[in-house]
């Protein structure tokens, strides 16, 4: 695939109708600020579509450029068919590595020496509170040993709007009956304790 960067009028860029990626308003605002502050962004990946260019990767960057009133965009044109585009749409925004915490902390600390946490929070995917906590975070010199029984396990299922409301109401009621020792500042753990209480009560009453 060609990696040559080309600058085109932004009105020639059209969104792919099936782009599945969504960015929250808060994160999008940070993207806009970054582009406005630096004037830099990763070139938009597109394919030719008649007289226009269909966006494969970079929908939010294009939206940000339009919001800033920028009339042109840097693009990279890929020669791909419909099947390859579908694969790219489901992977480009999903496949990524993980950060090395010690290096991320070093970067945050360097940035925090020049900018306040509140200013950084406008540009980075962290709140000012998170930045302050990460800045003070100390990595253990010896890796912590975690017993297998202490791991949490994800439980994933899909529900409709009516079911969601019923479950949330049940959790709210169960929280009033949940052991105080299980109620923490971690909302997810507290909800898990409430759901466990609901399940346990059902088993005791019906089995």
Buried (B, 14 or more C-beta within 10 A) or exposed (E): EEEEEEEBEBEBBBEBEEBEBEBEEEEBBBBBBBBEEEEEBEBBBBBEEEEEBBBBBBBBBBBBBBBEEBEEBBBBBBEBEEEBBEEBBEEBBEEEEEEEEEEBBEEBBEBBEEBEBEBBBEBBEBBBEBBBEBBEEEEEEEEEEEEEEEEEEEEEEEEEEEEEEEBEEBBEEBBEEBEEEBEEEEEEEBBBBBBEBBEEEEEEEEE
